[in-house]
């Protein structure tokens, strides 16, 4: 059973609950984007009763282009948020003490998609080209990659011209850019849906380039982890969420259908969500929810190597904890 309410109403209700001192069994999760299969595990856990089995009353808040999860978390509008690690570590270094308590996504889905007829076959061919890059914290893996390749990002024949890309694929389709940022589970499919053949494209997965950073982790405020009752609630939440993720991996079409049931906008199509879920399952595969310290350090090293203006300037301390997953897995 599900209750459909507006995001604004949910945010108000969540904020009110926080003001009243956190309902003992309530958990509000802020997504980092709109309702889609990228977040299937949480909707599956809600729909299949996994949260209810843990005694939790969970509210899922959709995100969007005007919603910054760290700000929602800081303002008391959510117990937990989903965030890419570059964004979370940047927020932490700037004074917002967010902590990663679980990492359902093991692999990165970020890649560059380029027109093959540009002659691009490898990173060194990016010189003199225009490349679409997402900002708001998503640009740092790209800037770090270019720094490691020795390619300037301020244009010119020996550098790349960076186009600030919106959350669509128009710059590629309209030939405004030679390459654009895409996710394996979303924008790449949009390019194909626009009538472009895979044979016309060449792709570079950040995972394959050695510059991948962690995506879609679960974060909370550090001060809340001092409360044993909050930690216990997060243990139950993570355990049920991972149960939802594993079910979604094994039942991708059914999981996509559940996501569509919760999409109030009606903007998603079944075919797109099924395809997205199939790709998302590849990214969560092999994860039990715990954060691998080696994956964390790989992300940090990539961010620290981000050129003259790195997303973080020093090794983070206290940015993640295994206290929740250690208990959830046991």
C-alpha positions as CSV (number, residue, x, y, z in Angstrom):
1,X,0.0,0.0,0.0
2,X,1.3,3.5,-0.8
3,X,0.3,7.0,-0.1
4,X,0.8,9.6,-2.9
5,X,1.6,13.1,-1.6
6,X,3.5,16.0,-3.1
7,X,7.2,16.3,-2.5
8,X,6.5,19.7,-0.8
9,X,4.1,18.1,1.6
10,X,6.4,15.2,2.4
11,X,9.3,17.6,3.1
12,X,7.0,19.7,5.4
13,X,5.9,16.5,7.2
14,X,9.5,15.3,7.5
15,X,10.7,18.6,8.9
16,X,7.9,18.7,11.4
17,X,8.8,15.2,12.5
18,X,12.4,16.3,13.1
19,X,11.2,19.3,15.0
20,X,9.2,16.9,17.3
21,X,12.3,14.9,18.0
22,X,12.3,12.1,15.4
23,X,9.5,9.6,15.5
24,X,11.1,6.4,16.9
25,X,10.3,4.3,13.8
26,X,10.3,6.9,11.1
27,X,13.0,7.3,8.4
28,X,12.9,9.9,5.6
29,X,15.2,9.3,2.7
30,X,16.1,12.0,0.2
31,X,16.9,10.8,-3.3
32,X,19.3,12.7,-5.5
33,X,17.1,12.6,-8.5
34,X,13.5,11.9,-9.6
35,X,11.8,8.6,-9.1
36,X,13.4,6.0,-11.4
37,X,15.0,2.6,-11.4
38,X,18.3,4.1,-10.1
39,X,16.5,4.0,-6.7
40,X,14.6,0.7,-7.2
41,X,15.9,-1.0,-4.1
42,X,14.3,1.5,-1.8
43,X,11.0,1.4,-3.6
44,X,11.0,-2.4,-3.6
45,X,11.8,-2.5,0.1
46,X,8.8,-0.1,0.7
47,X,6.4,-2.0,-1.6
48,X,7.4,-5.5,-0.5
49,X,7.1,-4.7,3.2
50,X,10.8,-5.1,4.1
51,X,10.8,-1.8,6.0
52,X,7.6,-2.7,7.7
53,X,9.1,-6.0,8.7
54,X,11.9,-4.0,10.5
55,X,9.3,-1.9,12.2
56,X,10.1,1.2,10.2
57,X,7.8,3.8,8.7
58,X,9.8,5.0,5.6
59,X,9.1,8.1,3.5
60,X,11.0,8.5,0.2
61,X,11.4,12.0,-1.1
62,X,12.1,12.4,-4.8
63,X,14.9,14.7,-5.9
64,X,15.2,16.9,-8.9
65,X,17.2,19.7,-10.6
66,X,16.4,22.2,-7.9
67,X,16.9,19.8,-4.9
68,X,20.3,19.5,-3.3
69,X,20.3,16.4,-1.0
70,X,23.1,17.8,1.3
71,X,21.0,20.9,1.9
72,X,17.9,18.9,2.7
73,X,19.9,16.8,5.2
74,X,21.5,19.9,6.8
75,X,18.1,21.5,7.1
76,X,16.5,18.6,8.9
77,X,14.3,17.5,6.1
78,X,15.6,13.9,6.0
79,X,17.3,11.3,8.1
80,X,19.5,10.1,5.3
81,X,20.3,11.1,1.7
82,X,21.7,9.4,-1.4
83,X,24.7,11.2,-2.9
84,X,27.7,10.7,-5.1
85,X,30.8,10.6,-3.0
86,X,32.5,13.6,-4.7
87,X,29.6,15.8,-3.7
88,X,29.4,14.4,-0.2
89,X,33.2,14.7,0.5
90,X,33.1,18.3,-0.9
91,X,30.2,19.1,1.4
92,X,32.1,17.6,4.4
93,X,35.3,19.6,3.7
94,X,33.2,22.7,3.4
95,X,31.7,22.2,6.9
96,X,28.7,19.9,6.5
97,X,29.6,16.7,8.5
98,X,28.0,14.0,6.4
99,X,29.1,10.4,6.8
100,X,28.7,7.4,4.5
101,X,27.0,4.6,6.4
102,X,26.4,2.2,3.4
103,X,27.4,1.8,-0.2
104,X,24.9,-0.2,-2.3
105,X,26.5,0.8,-5.6
106,X,29.8,-1.1,-6.1
107,X,30.6,0.2,-9.6
108,X,30.3,3.5,-11.5
109,X,27.9,4.0,-14.4
110,X,29.5,7.3,-15.5
111,X,30.9,7.5,-19.0
112,X,31.6,9.8,-22.0
113,X,29.7,9.1,-25.2
114,X,31.3,10.5,-28.4
115,X,30.5,10.6,-32.1
116,X,32.7,8.1,-33.8
117,X,33.1,10.3,-36.9
118,X,35.0,12.8,-34.9
119,X,38.0,10.4,-35.0
120,X,38.1,10.0,-31.3
121,X,39.6,6.6,-30.3
122,X,41.2,7.4,-27.0
123,X,41.6,10.2,-24.4
124,X,44.5,11.9,-26.4
125,X,42.0,12.5,-29.2
126,X,40.0,14.7,-26.9
127,X,42.4,17.6,-27.7
128,X,40.7,20.3,-29.7
129,X,37.3,18.8,-29.0
130,X,34.2,20.1,-27.1
131,X,33.0,17.8,-24.3
132,X,29.8,18.1,-22.3
133,X,30.3,17.8,-18.6
134,X,27.8,17.9,-15.7
135,X,28.7,20.3,-12.9
136,X,27.3,20.7,-9.3
137,X,30.1,18.3,-8.1
138,X,29.8,15.8,-11.0
139,X,32.6,17.5,-13.0
140,X,35.4,16.5,-10.7
141,X,36.0,12.9,-12.0
142,X,36.3,14.4,-15.6
143,X,38.7,17.2,-14.4
144,X,40.8,14.7,-12.6
145,X,40.9,12.4,-15.6
146,X,42.0,15.2,-17.9
147,X,44.7,16.3,-15.3
148,X,46.1,12.8,-15.2
149,X,46.1,12.7,-19.0
150,X,47.9,16.1,-19.1
151,X,45.1,17.7,-21.1
152,X,44.1,21.3,-20.3
153,X,40.4,22.0,-19.9
154,X,40.4,25.7,-20.9
155,X,40.1,25.1,-24.7
156,X,42.6,25.5,-27.5
157,X,44.0,22.9,-29.9
158,X,45.9,21.1,-27.2
159,X,43.1,21.2,-24.7
160,X,39.4,20.4,-24.4
161,X,36.5,22.9,-24.4
162,X,34.2,22.1,-21.6
163,X,30.5,22.6,-22.2
164,X,28.4,22.8,-19.1
165,X,25.9,20.1,-19.9
166,X,22.3,20.1,-18.7
167,X,20.6,16.9,-17.7
168,X,19.8,15.9,-21.3
169,X,21.6,14.6,-24.4
170,X,20.8,17.5,-26.7
171,X,24.4,18.8,-27.0
172,X,25.4,15.5,-28.7
173,X,22.3,15.2,-30.9
174,X,22.6,18.8,-32.0
175,X,26.4,18.5,-32.6
176,X,27.1,21.2,-30.0
177,X,29.6,18.8,-28.4
178,X,31.8,16.0,-29.7
179,X,31.2,14.0,-26.5
180,X,28.8,14.3,-23.6
181,X,28.5,12.8,-20.2
182,X,26.1,9.9,-19.9
183,X,25.2,7.2,-17.4
184,X,25.1,3.6,-18.6
185,X,21.6,3.3,-17.2
186,X,20.0,6.5,-18.4
187,X,21.4,9.1,-20.9
188,X,23.2,6.5,-23.1
189,X,19.8,4.9,-23.7
190,X,18.3,8.3,-24.5
191,X,20.9,8.7,-27.3
192,X,19.9,5.4,-28.7
193,X,16.2,6.2,-28.4
194,X,16.8,9.3,-30.5
195,X,17.7,7.1,-33.4
196,X,21.4,7.0,-33.1
197,X,23.1,3.6,-33.7
198,X,25.7,2.2,-31.4
199,X,27.9,1.8,-34.4
200,X,27.9,5.7,-34.7
201,X,29.3,6.1,-31.2
202,X,32.4,5.4,-29.1
203,X,32.2,5.3,-25.3
204,X,34.6,5.6,-22.5
205,X,33.6,4.2,-19.1
206,X,35.2,5.9,-16.2
207,X,35.4,2.5,-14.5
208,X,37.6,1.3,-17.4
209,X,39.7,4.5,-17.4
210,X,40.7,4.0,-13.7
211,X,39.1,7.3,-12.6
212,X,35.8,6.1,-11.4
213,X,34.4,7.5,-8.1
214,X,31.7,6.0,-5.9
215,X,28.1,6.9,-6.6
216,X,24.8,6.6,-4.8
217,X,25.9,6.0,-1.2
218,X,23.8,6.5,1.9
219,X,24.8,9.4,4.1
220,X,23.7,10.8,7.4
221,X,24.8,13.7,9.7
222,X,27.7,12.7,11.9
223,X,26.1,14.1,15.1
224,X,23.1,11.7,14.7
225,X,25.5,8.7,14.8
226,X,26.1,9.6,18.5
227,X,22.5,8.5,19.3
228,X,22.3,4.7,19.7
229,X,18.6,4.7,18.8
230,X,19.4,6.5,15.5
231,X,22.1,4.0,14.7
232,X,19.8,1.1,15.4
233,X,17.2,2.7,13.1
234,X,19.8,3.0,10.4
235,X,20.9,-0.6,10.8
236,X,17.3,-1.7,10.2
237,X,17.0,0.7,7.3
238,X,20.1,-0.4,5.5
239,X,19.3,-4.1,6.1
240,X,15.9,-3.8,4.6
241,X,17.2,-1.6,1.7
242,X,19.8,-4.1,0.7
243,X,17.1,-6.8,0.8
244,X,15.2,-4.6,-1.6
245,X,18.3,-4.2,-3.9
246,X,19.0,-7.9,-4.1
247,X,15.3,-8.6,-5.0
248,X,15.5,-5.9,-7.6
249,X,18.6,-7.4,-9.1
250,X,16.9,-10.8,-9.4
251,X,13.5,-9.4,-10.6
252,X,14.4,-6.4,-12.8
253,X,11.1,-6.2,-14.8
254,X,9.0,-6.4,-11.6
255,X,11.3,-3.9,-9.9
256,X,10.8,-1.4,-12.8
257,X,7.1,-1.9,-12.5
258,X,7.2,-1.0,-8.8
259,X,9.2,2.2,-9.6
260,X,6.6,3.2,-12.2
261,X,3.8,2.7,-9.6
262,X,5.5,5.3,-7.4
263,X,6.3,7.8,-10.2
264,X,3.8,10.6,-9.7
265,X,4.9,12.5,-12.8
266,X,4.0,9.7,-15.3
267,X,7.0,10.8,-17.3
268,X,8.8,7.5,-17.2
269,X,8.1,4.6,-19.7
270,X,8.1,1.0,-18.9
271,X,10.7,0.1,-21.6
272,X,13.1,2.8,-20.3
273,X,12.8,1.8,-16.7
274,X,13.3,-1.9,-17.5
275,X,16.4,-1.1,-19.4
276,X,17.6,1.2,-16.6
277,X,17.0,-1.5,-14.0
278,X,19.0,-4.0,-16.0
279,X,22.0,-1.6,-16.1
280,X,21.6,-0.6,-12.5
281,X,21.8,-4.3,-11.4
282,X,25.3,-4.4,-12.9
283,X,26.3,-1.5,-10.6
284,X,24.9,-3.0,-7.4
285,X,26.0,-6.5,-8.2
286,X,28.6,-7.8,-5.6
287,X,27.6,-5.2,-3.0
288,X,26.3,-6.2,0.4
289,X,26.0,-2.6,1.4
290,X,29.3,-2.2,3.1
291,X,31.9,0.3,1.8
292,X,35.2,-1.2,0.6
293,X,38.0,0.9,2.0
294,X,39.9,0.4,-1.2
295,X,37.0,1.8,-3.2
296,X,36.8,4.8,-0.9
297,X,40.6,5.5,-1.2
298,X,40.4,5.2,-5.0
299,X,37.7,7.8,-5.0
300,X,39.7,10.1,-2.7
301,X,42.8,9.7,-4.8
302,X,40.9,10.6,-8.0
303,X,39.5,13.7,-6.4
304,X,42.8,14.9,-4.9
305,X,44.3,14.6,-8.4
306,X,41.7,16.9,-9.9
307,X,44.1,19.6,-11.1
308,X,44.6,23.1,-9.8
309,X,41.1,23.2,-8.3
310,X,40.4,19.8,-6.8
311,X,37.1,18.9,-5.2
312,X,38.9,18.2,-1.9
313,X,42.3,19.4,-0.8
314,X,43.2,16.8,1.9
315,X,42.6,13.2,2.9
316,X,39.1,13.1,4.6
317,X,38.8,11.9,8.2
318,X,35.7,10.4,9.6
319,X,33.9,10.5,6.2
320,X,32.6,7.0,6.5
321,X,31.8,4.4,9.1
322,X,31.1,0.6,9.1
323,X,29.2,0.7,12.4
324,X,25.8,0.4,10.6
325,X,26.7,-2.2,8.0
326,X,28.6,-4.3,10.5
327,X,25.4,-4.7,12.5
328,X,23.1,-4.9,9.5
329,X,25.1,-7.8,8.0
330,X,25.1,-9.7,11.2
